[in-house]
Amino acid sequence: MKNGNCPKCGSSEIYAGTDVFPKSGPFTCNAIPIGLTAMAPLDNYVCAACGYLESYISQKEDIDRIRRKWPTVQAGDDATPEDNA
């Protein structure tokens, strides 16, 4: 949807929450946890025609931290990390 087109319905009525303040902090939920105390702010894109939403990690360094901390998903693997614990 970053290209301005919805992959679900084809609409071009896309809105970007890339500059929504605040992206992260104690009073917002526009972030995902990376670790115990680290959060990764998100950029959200919403299709106003069908409501489809895509979220992307805002900062490259957070993607690098996720690579170091999170398990990878293997193609064809339907098990969750909790299933393998």
C-alpha positions, 0 to 999 in steps of 0.5 A: 500500500506504500505505492498508493494502491490497496492490494485487496480492493484496488482503491487508491484512497490510501491514507498514511499514518507515517507522521502520526504523533506519538508513534511510541511511548507509554501512552500509545499502542502504535508500536510492537514489542521487540523485547522486554523493554524495547518497542518498534514504532509502526507506520500504518497505511489504511485503505478508506474504501475497504478498511484494509490496513498494513503496518511497517516498522518505521526505523531500520535499526528496529528491523535489525534488532528484530532479526537478532531477537525474534525467531524466523518463520520457516516456509510451510511451518504452521507451528508457532514458537509457543508450539515448539517450546 
